[in-house]
Amino acid sequence: MNSELLRKLPKIDELLNEEKIMRASEGLPRSQVKDALRKVIDEKRKLLLNDHADEEEVAYGRIVEEAVIAVTACGRKSLRRVINGTGVVLHTNLGRARLSRAAIEAVCEAAGNYSTLEYDPAAGCRGSRHDHVESVITRITGAEAAMVVNNNAAATMLCLAALGKGREIIISRGELVEIGGSFRIPEIMEESGAFLREVGTTNKTKYSDYEENIGENTGALLKVHTSNYKIIGFTEEVSLQELKQLAQAHHLPLIYDMGSGLLIGLEEVGISGPTVREGLTAGADVILFSGDKLLGGPQGGVIAGKKTYIEKMKRHPLARVLRVDKMTLAAMEATFRAYYDEERAMREIPVLSMLTKSGGLLEQEARELKRKIEEKNLGFDLRVEPSVGKVGGGSAPAAVLEGYAVSLSHGKIPVQIIEAALREGELPVIVRVSHDRILIDPRTMTEREQQETADKLEEIVKEKQR
Ligand SMILES: *Cc1c(COP(=O)(O)O)cnc(C)c1O
């Protein structure tokens, strides 16, 4: 019987002439469409050969339907927009910081035109790509000099290679951070050619631990902000001010990896820790931080501090390896410029405005989202509930962002099916599931995205109830 069905499987050319498939493949290269169709048919053939398919599964109509889905999918960009309904502001998997309007425009301008990237129009001669961001970063942070590399991991690598190669870098055992993926402070150090000198214990490191370990071959003192965990209880760490005295007495640079680039204090939402300016004032000679965490800019590693050290890093061969593109520089400059006026930064930089949305506003937004879904009469059980958002990106794990979410369930469609369907298609909507209900947090959504989410839920219900 299977051989009969095998023979009846449609040919690629047959499918190519199918109205629905022709429509789905508009604008796509023919070879790509053929590949997608071949995959669908091969899959069916395999099922038949293994006796895993019944007649319904290889019915012509069903194959056409699946082919339309496959062709549509191959026309989609892989890196594309999603809606973040999780309430996690710096969601690393979803691209961390959303850029400000000004930064987006700067990227487009730099990308589509020739630019002053390494050209000084006033002098009519070659300029430095570092200049565009250096003056704005130094003005905002109070640092003497600054540069930007690919990300904070790269900044750490360059800094250690330039200031500590072949020498010992002293770091507390309480600060040997793993950020995720393959970023572990000890491993980065090894790659940079510097040697790690761990001092103190996991929970307690004292001034004397640093002092007793300084020797002939010490290259620098390194302090790392434990941005993604917190050690509580019986603990002790040495402050930046104290470390500064020690570093000065021994003529050593004090490097501070801050992780997140906090430029404005955000205590009101539970994000504590010094700002970059405070870190420099407290005595760090070089500060390293990410561009796409609390700063709210593009991926990048910002290095700010004493000119002698920054110059060394700019001249290091790794600087070329780790250098950033014009689009990153454009976005970085625009992001920092917003900080000239703190109120403007809070308003215009999405990361900051999303983190500091008031409870009242979040409740109002949740009600609005609920209304948008409700008015479609889809049979959802909808509620507005208190919900806790997160900073994300390994920043401020202890911060609790109180807010509101819309929670929903459906009498006829299981929550898991709805959640999976939300992730499908051209515009995935990413949500949380808790206590057998879908949670959609408006903190990380725009008004347009609320509407798109409601529209998508409508599509899903219609599709499942067909
Ligand atoms: C996030 C983080 C890094 C890595 O930064 P990327 O920009 O993601 O490379 C390094 N150090 C600390 C302390 C961090 O929090």
The ligand as a MOL file (V3000), in Angstrom:
LIG
                    3D

  0  0  0     0  0            999 V3000
M  V30 BEGIN CTAB
M  V30 COUNTS 15 15 0 0 0
M  V30 BEGIN ATOM
M  V30 1 C 28.4270 41.4470 31.3480 0
M  V30 2 C 29.7640 41.5120 31.9790 0
M  V30 3 C 30.9090 41.3010 31.2020 0
M  V30 4 C 30.8290 40.9510 29.7430 0
M  V30 5 O 30.3620 41.9990 28.9940 0
M  V30 6 P 29.9780 41.7900 27.4450 0
M  V30 7 O 29.7780 43.1820 26.9580 0
M  V30 8 O 28.7580 40.9610 27.4190 0
M  V30 9 O 31.1470 41.1270 26.8080 0
M  V30 10 C 32.1300 41.3890 31.8250 0
M  V30 11 N 32.2330 41.6450 33.1540 0
M  V30 12 C 31.1480 41.8410 33.9270 0
M  V30 13 C 31.3340 42.1110 35.3710 0
M  V30 14 C 29.8780 41.7890 33.3570 0
M  V30 15 O 28.7900 41.9910 34.1110 0
M  V30 END ATOM
M  V30 BEGIN BOND
M  V30 1 1 1 2
M  V30 2 1 2 3
M  V30 3 2 2 14
M  V30 4 1 3 4
M  V30 5 2 3 10
M  V30 6 1 4 5
M  V30 7 1 5 6
M  V30 8 2 6 7
M  V30 9 1 6 8
M  V30 10 1 6 9
M  V30 11 1 10 11
M  V30 12 2 11 12
M  V30 13 1 12 13
M  V30 14 1 12 14
M  V30 15 1 14 15
M  V30 END BOND
M  V30 END CTAB
M  END
